[in-house]
Amino acid sequence: MNNEYDEGQFTDDEYNGQYDDGYNDEYDDYDDYEEDDDDNSSSGGGKHGGSGKIFIIVLFLMAAIGGTYFGLSFLDVDIMKSFSIESLLKSNSQDSSSSASQSGQSSAQEAQRSEKAEDNTQNNENAKDAEDAQSSQDKSDTETIQNNTVKESEVKIKFENDSRSKFLYLDGGYLYLTKDGAKYYLDLDTQKWNDTYTMSSVTGISNGKYAIINDVQGKNLRLYSTDGLEFSAQTDGNIVSCALNSQGTSAVIQKYGEDYKISVIRNDGQVLMERFEQDSGIYPLSAALSEDSKILSVTYADTTDVEIKAKVLLFYVNKEDSKNTATGEFYAGIEKENIIAPYIFALDGNFVIVYDKGLFAIDSSGNEIWNTPIYNRIDAVAHTQNGSIVLSLGDQLAGTDGFESGTVYILNKNGKEKSEYFIGEDISYLNVAGKDIIIGSGNDFICINESAKENWRFTATQVVKDVFPYTGGNKVLVITGTEAKIIEAE
């Protein structure tokens, strides 16, 4: 799924971190951060002059680390476009790329570089072929899926290429989203409800029986359950990202004028908490909520010093609880030098933070409870309903001995290795639905379980946007540019 954001640029003042500083000095008042200077948190990343340049490198690295896959897997957020600095990154890519290679690129030998150059040429040819295939989708719809034993269902949903459609897995059913409305299907031929709206480009995430959708870089926000629309709202700022817990409570990061705003909204539309982020050079990247909706956790990129810092702060959502904290707002936090932490999610009462060299977890008191280094570029992250953490791994980090690129690495909720699966090629797609893990490489799609046992596979002959398991067994819901259909995979 492509992220289609309106592009823009920071002003010169914003680019250099020169916000009007009306924000209270929470960070200065909080002297009890846990500092972690071990090798995992401080290796890599050189010194750079000025927070503006650091932030450009931060975002370039985040793109190198996660690419669009951070968006595909769980947020649908393209970091560069969300912070409106894509063009700045492009203009500074030559300076930034050397720093990115130190932290996120593999140091292959000359022969390997030569092979990769040939691979890149082939990839460019493949990309052109994919574009050609996309442009002729209407012609090739009758031969969408090719496999020795594939059978197609007669039941299909047809849509126009420009409808910017999206499917979400929702409590055993499927939420079909377009720029004009939403429909919830128990099966492709059993529609339970529909809702209409107008958005320029829609995105969303689901958790249990709830799904929250929004207009990409817009202000239109809607929460659905399996029973239909729960609430709709217009936010004050442009929506950067949303987090959602299984109770239907959401945390929404907005770009509010020159600053940022985080709102926590209950499943009936009541705003439980709002906070403004106005500190110069400190950027909220991701948010997560505890399952009881009492704790908000936010990751930040702090570019105010020579070295980049990742900060994770925990806040009480309830104002009465916040009165008992020393700062009046956040009650615990942790910071680490020289890492970037672009994503956080709640898992089994704790919070798991994904950073550029691995993952670590903190409990609800802000104590680090485990830290698992990963010696590969992390291309995508997701987690199953049982709490298994799924990583799609790219190239090994420079000077390390990691996994082969194209490995899916599965951890348990304590950060310990559970299983691994090597697909044999670079991974271009990762989706988790319930207990099923679907991996894509080119036109090949494979479903595995949490023990890395293969359930089914198929090969597509045209561009596939999304793949979901369908009612168990080997039935598969396949989303192309023009239709959704059920097939039986091998």
SEVEXKOL-931705 format. One record per residue (C-alpha): residue number from 1; z, y negated, x; chain; residue in three letters. Coordinates in nm, 4 decimals. Layout:
n:up:north:east:chain:res
NUM:Z:Y:X:A:ALA
...
This chain:
n:up:north:east:chain:res
1:0.0000:0.0000:0.0000:A:MET
2:-0.0996:-0.3325:0.1401:A:ASN
3:0.1330:-0.6298:0.1265:A:ASN
4:-0.0529:-0.9318:-0.0037:A:GLU
5:0.1497:-1.2400:0.0692:A:TYR
6:0.0461:-1.6013:0.0583:A:ASP
7:0.0156:-1.7158:0.4152:A:GLU
8:0.1587:-2.0375:0.5499:A:GLY
9:0.3157:-2.1854:0.8578:A:GLN
10:0.6521:-2.3188:0.9541:A:PHE
11:0.6661:-2.6874:1.0203:A:THR
12:0.7168:-2.7818:1.3845:A:ASP
13:1.0835:-2.8500:1.3158:A:ASP
14:1.1311:-2.5198:1.1365:A:GLU
15:0.9492:-2.3315:1.4101:A:TYR
16:1.1880:-2.4714:1.6688:A:ASN
17:1.4903:-2.3822:1.4575:A:GLY
18:1.5670:-2.7471:1.3673:A:GLN
19:1.7054:-2.6964:1.0156:A:TYR
20:1.9326:-2.9562:0.8596:A:ASP
21:2.2680:-2.7950:0.9235:A:ASP
22:2.4695:-2.8214:0.6043:A:GLY
23:2.5941:-2.4666:0.6304:A:TYR
24:2.9620:-2.4021:0.6972:A:ASN
25:3.0311:-2.2636:1.0413:A:ASP
26:3.1244:-1.9107:0.9391:A:GLU
27:3.0088:-1.7586:1.2610:A:TYR
28:3.2149:-1.9981:1.4699:A:ASP
29:3.5245:-1.9307:1.2590:A:ASP
30:3.4975:-1.5561:1.2940:A:TYR
31:3.6327:-1.4427:1.6299:A:ASP
32:3.6820:-1.0746:1.5583:A:ASP
33:3.3312:-0.9372:1.5833:A:TYR
34:3.3005:-0.6032:1.7547:A:GLU
35:3.0942:-0.6564:2.0677:A:GLU
36:2.8958:-0.3615:2.1945:A:ASP
37:2.7582:-0.3960:2.5441:A:ASP
38:2.6672:-0.0333:2.6075:A:ASP
39:2.3259:0.0673:2.7250:A:ASP
40:2.1970:0.1348:2.3773:A:ASN
41:2.2676:-0.2151:2.2550:A:SER
42:2.1906:-0.4235:2.5612:A:SER
43:1.9034:-0.2573:2.7424:A:SER
44:1.5581:-0.4039:2.7189:A:GLY
45:1.4521:-0.7512:2.6091:A:GLY
46:1.4334:-1.0209:2.8715:A:GLY
47:1.5577:-1.3800:2.8660:A:LYS
48:1.3472:-1.6375:2.6921:A:HIS
49:1.3837:-2.0107:2.6721:A:GLY
50:1.4503:-2.1552:2.3286:A:GLY
51:1.5372:-1.9963:1.9970:A:SER
52:1.1928:-2.0695:1.8517:A:GLY
53:1.0171:-1.8654:2.1175:A:LYS
54:1.2778:-1.5927:2.0868:A:ILE
55:1.2192:-1.5715:1.7131:A:PHE
56:0.8446:-1.5379:1.7634:A:ILE
57:0.9111:-1.2496:2.0012:A:ILE
58:1.1626:-1.1042:1.7547:A:VAL
59:0.9080:-1.0963:1.4760:A:LEU
60:0.6324:-0.9695:1.7044:A:PHE
61:0.8609:-0.6860:1.8116:A:LEU
62:0.9515:-0.6111:1.4532:A:MET
63:0.5835:-0.5832:1.3744:A:ALA
64:0.5354:-0.3530:1.6734:A:ALA
65:0.8408:-0.1485:1.5812:A:ILE
66:0.7837:-0.1149:1.2111:A:GLY
67:0.4407:-0.2489:1.1338:A:GLY
68:0.3668:-0.2394:0.7651:A:THR
69:0.5577:0.0871:0.7385:A:TYR
70:0.8912:-0.0892:0.6955:A:PHE
71:0.7327:-0.2307:0.3847:A:GLY
72:0.5707:0.0929:0.2751:A:LEU
73:0.8803:0.2995:0.3070:A:SER
74:1.1441:0.1010:0.1352:A:PHE
75:1.1071:-0.2725:0.1157:A:LEU
76:0.7409:-0.3582:0.0722:A:ASP
77:0.8126:-0.6511:0.3009:A:VAL
78:0.5780:-0.7574:0.5775:A:ASP
79:0.8198:-0.9411:0.8075:A:ILE
80:0.5602:-1.1700:0.9625:A:MET
81:0.4192:-1.2881:0.6315:A:LYS
82:0.7569:-1.3049:0.4601:A:SER
83:0.8780:-1.5570:0.7159:A:PHE
84:0.5387:-1.7344:0.7045:A:SER
85:0.4782:-1.7180:1.0773:A:ILE
86:0.1893:-1.4745:1.1021:A:GLU
87:-0.0507:-1.7340:1.2414:A:SER
88:0.2084:-1.8497:1.4932:A:LEU
89:0.2518:-1.4941:1.6117:A:LEU
90:-0.1209:-1.4533:1.6547:A:LYS
91:-0.1448:-1.7700:1.8620:A:SER
92:0.1403:-1.6542:2.0840:A:ASN
93:0.0472:-1.2861:2.0975:A:SER
94:-0.0514:-1.2980:2.4639:A:GLN
95:0.2909:-1.4272:2.5731:A:ASP
96:0.4773:-1.2074:2.3270:A:SER
97:0.2935:-0.8847:2.4018:A:SER
98:0.4440:-0.8530:2.7478:A:SER
99:0.7935:-0.8713:2.5991:A:SER
100:0.6994:-0.6332:2.3206:A:ALA
101:0.5769:-0.3805:2.5729:A:SER
102:0.9144:-0.3862:2.7490:A:GLN
103:1.1050:-0.2983:2.4304:A:SER
104:0.8664:-0.1082:2.2082:A:GLY
105:0.5577:0.0317:2.3795:A:GLN
106:0.5185:0.3516:2.5785:A:SER
107:0.4431:0.3274:2.9506:A:SER
108:0.1560:0.5760:2.9731:A:ALA
109:-0.0155:0.6479:3.3033:A:GLN
110:-0.3722:0.5325:3.3665:A:GLU
111:-0.5298:0.8541:3.2465:A:ALA
112:-0.3317:0.8339:2.9234:A:GLN
113:-0.4317:0.4712:2.8797:A:ARG
114:-0.7940:0.5728:2.9193:A:SER
115:-0.7521:0.8406:2.6553:A:GLU
116:-0.5841:0.5928:2.4227:A:LYS
117:-0.8702:0.3472:2.4738:A:ALA
118:-1.1115:0.6184:2.3633:A:GLU
119:-0.8843:0.6986:2.0704:A:ASP
120:-0.8778:0.3304:1.9725:A:ASN
121:-1.2584:0.3243:1.9737:A:THR
122:-1.2596:0.6282:1.7505:A:GLN
123:-0.9927:0.4716:1.5277:A:ASN
124:-1.2075:0.1603:1.4879:A:ASN
125:-1.4979:0.3803:1.3838:A:GLU
126:-1.2701:0.5644:1.1426:A:ASN
127:-1.1475:0.2331:1.0011:A:ALA
128:-1.5062:0.1273:0.9379:A:LYS
129:-1.5749:0.4623:0.7721:A:ASP
130:-1.2649:0.4108:0.5557:A:ALA
131:-1.3906:0.0678:0.4491:A:GLU
132:-1.7274:0.2171:0.3614:A:ASP
133:-1.5527:0.4876:0.1629:A:ALA
134:-1.3423:0.2276:-0.0197:A:GLN
135:-1.6478:0.0209:-0.1139:A:SER
136:-1.8130:0.3258:-0.2707:A:SER
137:-1.5108:0.4634:-0.4553:A:GLN
138:-1.6677:0.4337:-0.7996:A:ASP
139:-1.9527:0.6536:-0.6825:A:LYS
140:-1.7306:0.9203:-0.5274:A:SER
141:-1.4550:0.9461:-0.7902:A:ASP
142:-1.5775:1.2895:-0.8964:A:THR
143:-1.5075:1.4258:-0.5472:A:GLU
144:-1.1827:1.2479:-0.4655:A:THR
145:-0.9878:1.5462:-0.3323:A:ILE
146:-1.1205:1.8307:-0.1240:A:GLN
147:-0.9261:2.1483:-0.0532:A:ASN
148:-1.0068:2.5168:-0.0698:A:ASN
149:-0.7753:2.5746:-0.3648:A:THR
150:-0.7431:2.2283:-0.5246:A:VAL
151:-0.7763:2.2006:-0.9025:A:LYS
152:-0.7922:1.8627:-1.0739:A:GLU
153:-0.6317:1.7843:-1.4078:A:SER
154:-0.8433:1.6268:-1.6782:A:GLU
155:-0.5629:1.3755:-1.7421:A:VAL
156:-0.6147:1.0573:-1.5409:A:LYS
157:-0.5213:0.6915:-1.5410:A:ILE
158:-0.8182:0.4714:-1.4545:A:LYS
159:-0.7798:0.1181:-1.3232:A:PHE
160:-0.9855:-0.1506:-1.1608:A:GLU
161:-0.9818:-0.1973:-0.7851:A:ASN
162:-0.8605:-0.5556:-0.8214:A:ASP
163:-0.5634:-0.4648:-1.0431:A:SER
164:-0.3420:-0.4253:-0.7342:A:ARG
165:-0.1736:-0.1296:-0.8968:A:SER
166:0.1369:0.0425:-0.7672:A:LYS
167:0.3346:0.3502:-0.8689:A:PHE
168:0.7093:0.4014:-0.8322:A:LEU
169:0.8931:0.7311:-0.8669:A:TYR
170:1.1577:0.6695:-1.1346:A:LEU
171:1.4093:0.9404:-1.2268:A:ASP
172:1.1533:1.2175:-1.2608:A:GLY
173:0.8884:0.9944:-1.4168:A:GLY
174:0.6464:0.7337:-1.2830:A:TYR
175:0.6410:0.3568:-1.3249:A:LEU
176:0.2851:0.2248:-1.3159:A:TYR
177:0.2706:-0.1419:-1.2134:A:LEU
178:-0.0193:-0.3855:-1.2197:A:THR
179:-0.0361:-0.7635:-1.1998:A:LYS
180:-0.0496:-0.7677:-1.5815:A:ASP
181:0.2265:-0.5266:-1.6840:A:GLY
182:0.4255:-0.2064:-1.6408:A:ALA
183:0.4081:0.1352:-1.8076:A:LYS
184:0.6511:0.4230:-1.7728:A:TYR
185:0.5152:0.7770:-1.7884:A:TYR
186:0.7093:1.0999:-1.8227:A:LEU
187:0.3747:1.2732:-1.7589:A:ASP
188:0.0362:1.1135:-1.7094:A:LEU
189:-0.0380:1.1854:-2.0765:A:ASP
190:0.3124:1.0934:-2.2034:A:THR
191:0.3781:0.7194:-2.1959:A:GLN
192:0.7333:0.6248:-2.2966:A:LYS
193:0.7107:0.2435:-2.2943:A:TRP
194:0.5143:-0.0552:-2.1653:A:ASN
195:0.5888:-0.4176:-2.0812:A:ASP
196:0.3586:-0.7123:-2.0143:A:THR
197:0.3899:-0.9967:-1.7637:A:TYR
198:0.1688:-1.1958:-1.5296:A:THR
199:0.2043:-1.1703:-1.1506:A:MET
200:-0.0419:-1.2471:-0.8757:A:SER
201:0.0607:-0.9382:-0.6762:A:SER
202:0.3401:-0.7016:-0.7744:A:VAL
203:0.5730:-0.4946:-0.5601:A:THR
204:0.8928:-0.3069:-0.6297:A:GLY
205:1.1512:-0.0455:-0.5337:A:ILE
206:1.3378:0.2162:-0.7355:A:SER
207:1.6774:0.3827:-0.7146:A:ASN
208:1.7782:0.6529:-0.9618:A:GLY
209:1.7002:0.5356:-1.3171:A:LYS
210:1.6362:0.1727:-1.2144:A:TYR
211:1.3458:-0.0151:-1.0590:A:ALA
212:1.3246:-0.3802:-0.9634:A:ILE
213:0.9873:-0.5497:-0.9287:A:ILE
214:0.8822:-0.8962:-0.8217:A:ASN
215:0.5838:-1.1167:-0.7640:A:ASP
216:0.5112:-1.0989:-0.3915:A:VAL
217:0.6346:-1.4244:-0.2360:A:GLN
218:0.6743:-1.5529:-0.5912:A:GLY
219:0.9699:-1.6120:-0.8241:A:LYS
220:0.9170:-1.3594:-1.1048:A:ASN
221:1.1835:-1.0845:-1.1036:A:LEU
222:1.2186:-0.7951:-1.3520:A:ARG
223:1.4568:-0.4991:-1.3704:A:LEU
224:1.3550:-0.1815:-1.5526:A:TYR
225:1.5360:0.1375:-1.6385:A:SER
226:1.3916:0.4563:-1.7820:A:THR
227:1.4571:0.2960:-2.1243:A:ASP
228:1.2521:-0.0173:-2.0549:A:GLY
229:1.3075:-0.3799:-1.9515:A:LEU
230:1.6717:-0.4652:-1.8722:A:GLU
231:1.6199:-0.8301:-1.7763:A:PHE
232:1.3655:-1.0756:-1.6408:A:SER
233:1.4399:-1.3881:-1.4385:A:ALA
234:1.2819:-1.6698:-1.2451:A:GLN
235:1.4424:-1.7194:-0.9031:A:THR
236:1.4914:-2.0604:-0.7442:A:ASP
237:1.3268:-1.9596:-0.4165:A:GLY
238:1.0319:-1.7406:-0.3254:A:ASN
239:1.1400:-1.3773:-0.3069:A:ILE
240:1.1334:-1.2290:0.0433:A:VAL
241:1.2896:-0.8890:-0.0304:A:SER
242:1.5040:-0.6982:-0.2783:A:CYS
243:1.7652:-0.4238:-0.2445:A:ALA
244:1.8799:-0.2084:-0.5360:A:LEU
245:2.1673:0.0344:-0.5860:A:ASN
246:2.1823:0.3202:-0.8344:A:SER
247:2.3831:0.1080:-1.0819:A:GLN
248:2.0919:-0.1358:-1.1122:A:GLY
249:2.2639:-0.4165:-0.9182:A:THR
250:2.0232:-0.5993:-0.6902:A:SER
251:2.0458:-0.8204:-0.3817:A:ALA
252:1.7574:-1.0660:-0.3595:A:VAL
253:1.6746:-1.2620:-0.0435:A:ILE
254:1.4827:-1.5805:-0.1229:A:GLN
255:1.3275:-1.8498:0.0897:A:LYS
256:1.4860:-2.1569:-0.0609:A:TYR
257:1.3205:-2.4736:0.0635:A:GLY
258:1.3693:-2.4662:0.4405:A:GLU
259:1.6620:-2.2266:0.4142:A:ASP
260:1.7418:-1.8871:0.2646:A:TYR
261:1.9424:-1.7804:-0.0371:A:LYS
262:2.0872:-1.4387:-0.1244:A:ILE
263:2.1653:-1.3580:-0.4876:A:SER
264:2.3476:-1.0502:-0.6202:A:VAL
265:2.2439:-0.9785:-0.9799:A:ILE
266:2.3984:-0.7243:-1.2173:A:ARG
267:2.1806:-0.4921:-1.4282:A:ASN
268:2.2199:-0.7198:-1.7324:A:ASP
269:2.0887:-1.0233:-1.5425:A:GLY
270:2.4247:-1.1858:-1.4690:A:GLN
271:2.4412:-1.3448:-1.1246:A:VAL
272:2.7521:-1.2102:-0.9512:A:LEU
273:2.7196:-1.3938:-0.6211:A:MET
274:2.5038:-1.6511:-0.4459:A:GLU
275:2.5125:-1.7687:-0.0878:A:ARG
276:2.2933:-2.0069:0.1091:A:PHE
277:2.1885:-1.9347:0.4675:A:GLU
278:2.1387:-2.2697:0.6376:A:GLN
279:2.2386:-2.2116:0.9997:A:ASP
280:1.9631:-2.3095:1.2396:A:SER
281:1.8163:-2.0145:1.4254:A:GLY
282:1.9894:-1.7448:1.2156:A:ILE
283:1.7684:-1.5482:0.9778:A:TYR
284:1.8674:-1.2921:0.7109:A:PRO
285:1.6415:-0.9894:0.7490:A:LEU
286:1.7702:-0.7258:0.5073:A:SER
287:2.0496:-0.6636:0.2554:A:ALA
288:2.2196:-0.3624:0.0985:A:ALA
289:2.4798:-0.3084:-0.1724:A:LEU
290:2.7552:-0.0512:-0.2006:A:SER
291:2.7180:0.1895:-0.4914:A:GLU
292:3.0099:0.0270:-0.6762:A:ASP
293:2.8448:-0.3158:-0.6272:A:SER
294:3.1593:-0.4560:-0.4629:A:LYS
295:3.0218:-0.5055:-0.1094:A:ILE
296:2.7102:-0.6848:0.0117:A:LEU
297:2.5928:-0.6131:0.3657:A:SER
298:2.3338:-0.8324:0.5389:A:VAL
299:2.1573:-0.8024:0.8748:A:THR
300:2.0625:-1.1184:1.0643:A:TYR
301:1.8549:-1.2125:1.3658:A:ALA
302:2.0526:-1.4674:1.5677:A:ASP
303:1.8261:-1.6627:1.8028:A:THR
304:2.0683:-1.9433:1.8839:A:THR
305:2.1474:-1.8200:2.2351:A:ASP
306:1.9336:-1.7153:2.5293:A:VAL
307:1.9654:-1.3495:2.4310:A:GLU
308:1.8709:-1.2274:2.0841:A:ILE
309:2.1584:-1.0865:1.8755:A:LYS
310:2.1692:-0.8657:1.5702:A:ALA
311:2.4523:-0.9462:1.3312:A:LYS
312:2.5701:-0.7414:1.0364:A:VAL
313:2.8113:-0.9133:0.7974:A:LEU
314:2.9996:-0.7633:0.5035:A:LEU
315:3.0820:-0.9755:0.1994:A:PHE
316:3.2870:-0.9150:-0.1118:A:TYR
317:3.0704:-0.9723:-0.4173:A:VAL
318:3.3692:-1.0565:-0.6387:A:ASN
319:3.5074:-1.4059:-0.5791:A:LYS
320:3.8606:-1.2873:-0.6388:A:GLU
321:3.8283:-1.0365:-0.3555:A:ASP
322:3.6782:-1.3041:-0.1302:A:SER
323:3.9870:-1.5228:-0.1705:A:LYS
324:4.1812:-1.2742:0.0398:A:ASN
325:3.9478:-1.3022:0.3398:A:THR
326:4.0110:-1.5336:0.6340:A:ALA
327:3.6752:-1.7082:0.5960:A:THR
328:3.6669:-1.7104:0.2178:A:GLY
329:3.3392:-1.5177:0.2249:A:GLU
330:3.2567:-1.2397:0.4700:A:PHE
331:3.5450:-1.0142:0.5648:A:TYR
332:3.4016:-0.8015:0.8448:A:ALA
333:3.1104:-0.7982:1.0841:A:GLY
334:2.9588:-0.6566:1.3972:A:ILE
335:2.7122:-0.7997:1.6467:A:GLU
336:2.5019:-0.6415:1.9196:A:LYS
337:2.3107:-0.8007:2.2048:A:GLU
338:1.9395:-0.7579:2.2675:A:ASN
339:1.8499:-0.5570:1.9596:A:ILE
340:1.6615:-0.6282:1.6393:A:ILE
341:1.7948:-0.4816:1.3133:A:ALA
342:1.5304:-0.5373:1.0440:A:PRO
343:1.6643:-0.2937:0.7836:A:TYR
344:1.9925:-0.1773:0.6325:A:ILE
345:2.0676:0.0659:0.3501:A:PHE
346:2.3768:0.2119:0.1845:A:ALA
347:2.4429:0.5828:0.2311:A:LEU
348:2.7446:0.7852:0.1190:A:ASP
349:2.9846:0.4911:0.1167:A:GLY
350:2.8666:0.3540:0.4516:A:ASN
351:2.5836:0.1287:0.5693:A:PHE
352:2.3074:0.2532:0.8005:A:VAL
353:2.1327:-0.0053:1.0180:A:ILE
354:1.7896:0.0607:1.1670:A:VAL
355:1.7254:-0.1170:1.4950:A:TYR
356:1.4486:-0.1100:1.7511:A:ASP
357:1.6123:0.1593:1.9661:A:LYS
358:1.7733:0.3799:1.7022:A:GLY
359:2.0175:0.3754:1.4131:A:LEU
360:2.3873:0.3089:1.3778:A:PHE
361:2.6263:0.3173:1.0832:A:ALA
362:2.9294:0.1140:0.9876:A:ILE
363:3.1925:0.1878:0.7261:A:ASP
364:3.3046:-0.0499:0.4529:A:SER
365:3.5552:-0.2043:0.6961:A:SER
366:3.2834:-0.2980:0.9462:A:GLY
367:3.3728:-0.0242:1.1987:A:ASN
368:3.0878:0.1498:1.3769:A:GLU
369:3.1146:0.5214:1.2957:A:ILE
370:2.8059:0.6578:1.4700:A:TRP
371:2.5132:0.5432:1.6817:A:ASN
372:2.2049:0.7568:1.7383:A:THR
373:1.9559:0.6292:1.9957:A:PRO
374:1.5897:0.7051:1.9292:A:ILE
375:1.3561:0.7057:2.2278:A:TYR
376:1.0406:0.6422:2.0255:A:ASN
377:0.8996:0.3529:1.8313:A:ARG
378:1.0302:0.3919:1.4745:A:ILE
379:0.7309:0.3467:1.2459:A:ASP
380:0.8984:0.4225:0.9132:A:ALA
381:1.2380:0.5062:0.7667:A:VAL
382:1.3436:0.6541:0.4341:A:ALA
383:1.6201:0.8725:0.2981:A:HIS
384:1.6320:1.1571:0.0475:A:THR
385:1.8527:1.1818:-0.2593:A:GLN
386:2.0745:1.4236:-0.0635:A:ASN
387:2.1379:1.1654:0.2086:A:GLY
388:1.9062:1.2966:0.4792:A:SER
389:1.7558:1.0173:0.6911:A:ILE
390:1.3833:1.0538:0.7606:A:VAL
391:1.2145:0.8819:1.0562:A:LEU
392:0.8445:0.8640:1.1341:A:SER
393:0.8111:0.8329:1.5116:A:LEU
394:0.5375:0.6706:1.7157:A:GLY
395:0.5004:0.6377:2.0925:A:ASP
396:0.7887:0.7032:2.3291:A:GLN
397:0.9701:0.3944:2.4546:A:LEU
398:0.8991:0.2923:2.8118:A:ALA
399:1.0867:0.4977:3.0699:A:GLY
400:1.2339:0.7407:2.8176:A:THR
401:1.1836:1.1042:2.7254:A:ASP
402:1.1373:1.1015:2.3488:A:GLY
403:0.9466:1.3066:2.0950:A:PHE
404:0.5713:1.3354:2.0740:A:GLU
405:0.4095:1.0655:1.8642:A:SER
406:0.3517:1.2074:1.5178:A:GLY
407:0.6970:1.3633:1.4800:A:THR
408:0.9049:1.3358:1.1640:A:VAL
409:1.2702:1.3418:1.2707:A:TYR
410:1.5303:1.4228:1.0058:A:ILE
411:1.8998:1.3360:1.0503:A:LEU
412:2.1997:1.4124:0.8322:A:ASN
413:2.4191:1.1374:0.6906:A:LYS
414:2.6318:1.1454:1.0087:A:ASN
415:2.3354:1.0687:1.2336:A:GLY
416:2.3064:1.4238:1.3679:A:LYS
417:1.9750:1.6039:1.4057:A:GLU
418:1.8897:1.8207:1.1094:A:LYS
419:1.5259:1.9166:1.1678:A:SER
420:1.1947:1.7909:1.2985:A:GLU
421:0.8294:1.8370:1.2095:A:TYR
422:0.5301:1.7642:1.4312:A:PHE
423:0.2157:1.6844:1.2366:A:ILE
424:-0.0095:1.6837:1.5445:A:GLY
425:-0.1532:1.3344:1.4911:A:GLU
426:-0.0186:0.9820:1.4500:A:ASP
427:0.1555:0.9400:1.1146:A:ILE
428:-0.0029:0.6816:0.8861:A:SER
429:0.1981:0.7466:0.5681:A:TYR
430:0.5553:0.8391:0.4763:A:LEU
431:0.6996:0.8665:0.1268:A:ASN
432:1.0202:1.0278:0.0030:A:VAL
433:1.0650:1.1258:-0.3624:A:ALA
434:1.3888:1.3043:-0.4443:A:GLY
435:1.4194:1.5842:-0.1909:A:LYS
436:1.0494:1.5906:-0.0995:A:ASP
437:0.9104:1.4267:0.2144:A:ILE
438:0.5374:1.3495:0.2109:A:ILE
439:0.3612:1.2761:0.5401:A:ILE
440:0.0084:1.1468:0.5830:A:GLY
441:-0.2174:1.1412:0.8859:A:SER
442:-0.5632:1.0093:0.8163:A:GLY
443:-0.6864:1.2001:0.5125:A:ASN
444:-0.4409:1.4887:0.5538:A:ASP
445:-0.1210:1.4943:0.3450:A:PHE
446:0.1657:1.7404:0.3835:A:ILE
447:0.4872:1.7829:0.1842:A:CYS
448:0.7952:1.9195:0.3615:A:ILE
449:1.1580:1.9643:0.2610:A:ASN
450:1.4680:1.8442:0.4452:A:GLU
451:1.4614:2.1551:0.6650:A:SER
452:1.1035:2.0670:0.7707:A:ALA
453:0.9599:2.3636:0.5805:A:LYS
454:0.6088:2.2969:0.4544:A:GLU
455:0.5644:2.3033:0.0757:A:ASN
456:0.1984:2.2127:0.0333:A:TRP
457:-0.0916:2.0208:0.1860:A:ARG
458:-0.4290:1.8802:0.0908:A:PHE
459:-0.7133:1.6776:0.2402:A:THR
460:-0.8627:1.3711:0.0699:A:ALA
461:-1.2238:1.2563:0.1040:A:THR
462:-1.1551:0.8907:0.0210:A:GLN
463:-0.8807:0.6369:0.0693:A:VAL
464:-0.5511:0.7450:-0.0894:A:VAL
465:-0.2922:0.4752:-0.1593:A:LYS
466:0.0031:0.6915:-0.2621:A:ASP
467:0.1087:1.0526:-0.3102:A:VAL
468:0.4001:1.1887:-0.5161:A:PHE
469:0.5222:1.5395:-0.5964:A:PRO
470:0.4665:1.6121:-0.9646:A:TYR
471:0.7099:1.8257:-1.1678:A:THR
472:0.7827:2.0617:-0.8793:A:GLY
473:0.5671:2.3366:-0.7337:A:GLY
474:0.2382:2.2371:-0.5758:A:ASN
475:0.1293:1.9804:-0.8334:A:LYS
476:0.0637:1.6411:-0.6777:A:VAL
477:0.0127:1.2928:-0.8224:A:LEU
478:-0.2562:1.1227:-0.6134:A:VAL
479:-0.3232:0.7478:-0.6351:A:ILE
480:-0.6595:0.6186:-0.5127:A:THR
481:-0.8104:0.2731:-0.5424:A:GLY
482:-0.9424:0.3420:-0.8925:A:THR
483:-0.7334:0.6160:-1.0545:A:GLU
484:-0.4219:0.8299:-1.0643:A:ALA
485:-0.4710:1.2010:-1.1137:A:LYS
486:-0.2903:1.5305:-1.0862:A:ILE
487:-0.4123:1.7977:-0.8471:A:ILE
488:-0.2827:2.1375:-0.7452:A:GLU
489:-0.2530:2.1465:-0.3675:A:ALA
490:-0.2593:2.4499:-0.1425:A:GLU
